[in-house]
């Protein structure tokens, strides 16, 4: 990181604002969950809503993450005059693909629902499919603003997103609305996001779509899509396993409310890794140095927050949600440990180097580890065992990636990780977990 870069004010630093958006988005999701738990909806109805979100993840997570990461890695290499066409091509691809998979969810419901959530029917499926279609292209908005270095618009969009999303759940709570009412209001919000994404992506003075960039995006993105499929299948398998082991939808809600990483820690880590992909792609040496210094800045915030949550989660969960979700706290504590793996940014380095195929192979190994560990530990220890399997798989993935970087590219772990600080913070978090976590 250069001296000039360190002087960039926070409100003009697109990288930090991109991280901030991801934090705000996750905070909005958590607030939505809290408001939902305080609403008239029963735990069973909340379980149905979480089941719909689970279905949405299945039809979108694998291709959305892959294409978005390909978009971030390709953009720095695109000529200035062609960038508008490239962005609009990506947007149209997202829009068409989102529509296709939403239709698949509806048309193939008689096959998908019994297999994935152990039921032939679920309330609100059509409304949720419409929401998924409109909501997915909005994923591009913060990425576009980051790549265009548009800090002012990033701030505006962050505020709008937070107010819009949380307002849906506040209004639903105030009106004592049911699941269908909630989904209708989420659709209004999603179509607003779709309008914004279209406005910043499509330009009259350039082509809306280019076969050249479509092919390039799919060529680079295909291995990343495969990687995302495998990476996404791990948590989806855990959700499926819970559905299989417990017929009661309330148990699924308990697991889902616990099986999530804390938004501040997770989004800071993911946001940093994602935002550094263009820099690493442009100049590997400089990118690694920037990544290491920015990671060190995050350690106190991320690890101290995670430690405090491990100590207090058993008290906070019944208060923040309700007493029905007290059993979610130990699951949440296990997920807090995943931040240790998140703070190893080997994945971002491989993406910046366009080493996408190895990510695919490593993700296959991670999936196999997750399936075996979650199944065996789940049968033995229930929901806690399933969560533990996920933690083990995350750790294995990052270890394999780090070894690959060292063996094949001579990139040492210490070149992108402040090793001494990482080890000390990680050990402290594990000690807190052993004492207070379960």
N, C-alpha and C positions, 0 to 999 in steps of 0.2 A: 504494500500500500504506500503510495507516494505521499509526501508531505502535503501536496496540494489537495489530494483526495480527503485527507483527514480534516481539512478545514471546511469541507462542504457542510453547510447548515443542514440540520435534520430535515427541515421542511422542503429542502431542495435536493435531497439525496434519494433518488428513485429506488435504489436497492433497499434502503431502510424503510422507505414508505411501502414498498412491496411486501416486506416482512410485516409491517404494521397492518396492512390490509388483511393478510392471512390471520393475524391475531384477532383483529376485529371480527372477521367472518366467523371464526371458531367461537369467540365469545358470544356472538349473536346466536349461534346454534345452541350453545349451552344455556343461554337465557331463554331461548325458545323451549328447550326441554324442561327447564324449571317452571316456566309459566304453564306448560302442558301438564306437569305433575300437579300444579295447584288448581287446575281447571276442573270442570265437572266430569271430564272423561275418566273412566275407571282404568285401573292398571291393565285390564284386558284390552280395552280400546286403545290405550297407548301402545300396547304390544302389537296391535294391528297396524298402527301408524309406523312403528319401527319395522314391521314386516314389509310394508310398502317401500320404505327407504332401502331396505335390504334388497328388494327386487330391483329397485332403481340402480343400485350399485352394480348388480349383476349385468344389467344391460348397457352400462355406460363406463364403468371404471376402467375396463381393460383398454378401450380404444381412446378415451379422453386423455388419460395420463400419457399414453404413448405418443399421440399426435401433438399434444401440447409441448412435451419435452423436445420432440423433433423440431417443432416450430421455433423454440428458444435457441436450439443449437444451430439451425440453418440461417436464421435471420441476419446475424452479423456478417455473413458471407454474401448476402444479397446486395446487388448494386442499389444505390440510393434511388435511382429512377424507377426501379422495378419493385420497390418495397410495398407500395400501395397495392399493386396487383397481387403480390405474394400474400399480403394480409387478407385481402378479399377472397382469394382462393381458399385459404385456410378456413375462413368463416363459412363459406358456402359448403365446404366439405363437412364441417361440424354440423351445420344445419340439416343437410340431407341425411347424414348418418344418424343423427339424433332422431329424426322423423322415422327412419327405417326401423330402428331398434324399439322405439315406442310402439310402432305398429306390431312388431313381432311379439312384444309383451302382451298386447291385447289379443291378437289373433291366435297365439299359441298358448293362451291361458289355461286351457283344459289339460295341457301336457305339463306346463311349467309349474303351475300352482301345487298340484299334488306332490311333485317331486321335491320342490324347493321349500315349501312351507307347510306341507302336510294338510292341505285343505283344497277343496274344489272351488271355493269362492271366498273372496275377501272384499269387504266394503271399500268403495272408493277407488277401485282399480283403474277405471276409465279416467277419472279426474287426475289420478296420479300419473298415468301415462302421458296425459296432456301437459302436466306440469314438467315432467322429465324432458319432453321434447323442447319446451321453451327455455328451460333452465340451463341445460347443458352448454349451449353456445356462449353463455355469459362467462364461462370459465376463461375465455380468451381475453376478456376486458383488462384485468390487471396485467396480464402478460404483454399485451399490446402497449399499454401505458408505460410499462417498465422498459420495453425495447425502444420506445420513442422518447424515453427520458422525460416524460411529461408529468412532473411532480405535482403541479397544481391540479390537474385533472384526477390524479390518483387520490389526492386528499378529498376532493369533491365526491368521487365515486365511493370511497370508503365510508364517508358520512352517510351518503344516500343508501348504501347497501345496509348498513347497520340499522338505520331508522326504519327502512322499509321492511326488513325481515322481522325485526322484533315487534313492530307495530302489528303485524299479522297475528301474532300470538297474544298480544295485549288485547286487541279487539275481540279475538275469539274467547278470551277469558272474561272480558267485560260483558259480552253478549251471551255467555254460557253456551257457546256453540258446540256442535257435535263434530265428529270426524269429517263429514262431508263439507260442512261450513268451513272448516280449517283448510281443506284442500282447495276449495273454490278461491279463498283469499290468497293462498299460496300461488295459484295460477295467475291472479292479477299481478302479484309481485314479479313472477317469472316472466310474464310477457312484457313488463316494463324493462326488465333486464335484457330481454331479447331485442327490444327496440334500441336500447343504448348500444348493445354490441353491434347491431347492424349499422347504426349511425357512425360509429368510429371505424368500422371495417370497410365499408363500401364508399368508393369515391367516383364521382362522375367523370373525372379527368383521366381515369385509367381503366384498363380491362377489369371486369369483375372476376374472371376466372382464366387461368393459364394452364394448359396441359403440361407444359414444361415443369412448372412449380408443383403441380399436382403429382406428377410422377416422382419428382425429387422428394417431396414430402412423404409419399408412401414408401419410397425406397429406403429412406433413413428411418421412417417411422415404423415400418413393418417389424423389425426386431424389437423395437421399443413397445409396440403393441403386444407382441408375444411376451415380452418381459412383464408388462402391466397385467396381462391375463394371468400369468403365473403368480405375480405378486399379489394381485387382487383375489385370486382364488384361495389364498391362505386364510385371510379373515372371513371370506365368504364360506369356506369349508367349516370354520369354527361356528358360524351362525347356523349353518345347515346341521351340524352335529348337535347343537343345542335343540334345534327343532325336532331332531330325531330322538334325542334322549328324554325330552320333556314335552308332553302333549299340551300342558298348560301354557297358554300364551303369556300369562303373567311372568313365568320363569324366563321367557325370552326377553321381556321388557327389563327384568332385573339384570340379565346378562348384558344387554345392549347399553343400559345406563352405566354399567361399570366398565365394560370393554371399550373404553375410549380414552385416548391420551388427553392430558390437560392441554387446552387450546394454546395457552401462552407458551409453554415449553415446546410443544409439537410444531406449532406454526412458525416460531422463531427459527427452529432447526431446519424445517423443510423450506421455509422462505429463504434462508441464507443459501442453502444448497442449490435451490432452483435459480435464484438471482445471480449466482456466480457462474452458471453454465456458459453464458455468453463471454464472460471475461476469460475463462479457462480456454474456451474455443478459440479466442482471438490470440492469446499469448499464454502458453501453459506455465512458464516460469513465474511470470507476474501474477497470474491467476492463483497459483498455489500459495504464493506469499500473501496475497490479499485474503484468501480463504482462511489461512491459519490465523492471521491477526484478527479477522472479524469473528472467528470461532472463539478465540480467547476472550473477547469482549462479552460473549454470550454466557460463558460458563457460570459466573456468579448468579446471574438472574435465573438461568434455567435450573441449575442443580439445587440452589437454595429453595426455589419455589417447589420443586419436586419433593425435596426433603420435608418441608413444612406440610405439604399435602399428605404425605405418608403418615406423619405424626397425627394429623387432625382429621383425616378423611372419615373415620368411623363416627366421629361426632358431627361432622358437617353434613354427611349424606342424608340422615333423617331430617335435619333442619332445612336444608336447601330444597330437597325434593319432598319426600314424606317417609313415614316409618316403613312403608312397604318396600322401600329401596335400600334399607340398611344393609341387606346382604350384598349389595353391589359394591360396597367399599373395598373389601379385600381384592376383588377383581380389578378395580380401579388402581389399587396400589401396585399390582403386578404390572399393569400397563404403564405405570409411571416409570418403571425400570427400563422400559424400551427407549427412553430418552438417552440412555448410555450409548446405544447403537446409533441413534439418530445423530449424535454428535461426531460420528465418524463419517466424513464426507467423500468416501471413496466412490460412491455412486455418481456424484456430481462430476468428479474428475473423469471417470470413464465416459460419461455422456459428453463432456466437453471435448474429449479426444475422439468422439464418434466410435467408441468401442462398444457398439450396441449388441453385437452377437454374444460377447462374453457375459453381458448382463442377462441375456436370455438364458444361457446355460446355468449360470449361478442361481438364477431365480428358480429354475427347475429343481435344483438341489434343495433350495430353501423350502419350496412347496412340499417336497417329499419329507423333509425333516418336520415341517409343521403338521402334516397329516399324521405321521407316525406318533409324534410326541403328544399332540392334542388328543388323539384317539386313546392312546394308552393311559395318559394322565387323566383324561376326562372320565374314562370308565372307572378309574381308581378314586379320583378326588372330586369329580363333578365339575361344576362351573369354574372353580379355581384351577383345576388341572388343565382345562381347555385354554385358559388364559396363559398359564405357564408354558404350554406348548408354543404359543405365539411368541413369547419372549425368547425362548430358546432358538426358534427359527430366525428371528431378527438378528440375534447375536451371531449365529453361524454365517448368515449372508455377508455381514460386514467383515468378518474375519477372512472369509474366502476372497472377497474383493481386495482387501488390503494385501493379502499374500500375492494375489495376481499382479497387482501394481508393482510390488517389489520384485517379483521374479521375472516378469515379462517387460517391464518398462523402467526398472531401476528407480522407481519413485518410492522413497522410504516413507514409512508411517509418520516420522517426525517432520517431514517436509510440509505436511498439510494438517498436522495435529500437534498442539502443545502437549507433549506426552506427559510431562510431570504433573501438570495441572489436571489433565484428563484422568490420570490414574487416581490421584488424591480425591478428586470430586466423586468419581465413580465408586471408590471404596467406601467413602462416607455415606453415599446414598444406599449402598447395599447393607451397610451396618444398620442404618435406620430402618430399613425394610425388615431385616431379621428381627429387630427388637419390637417394632410397632406395626409391621405391615399386615400380618395375617390375624 
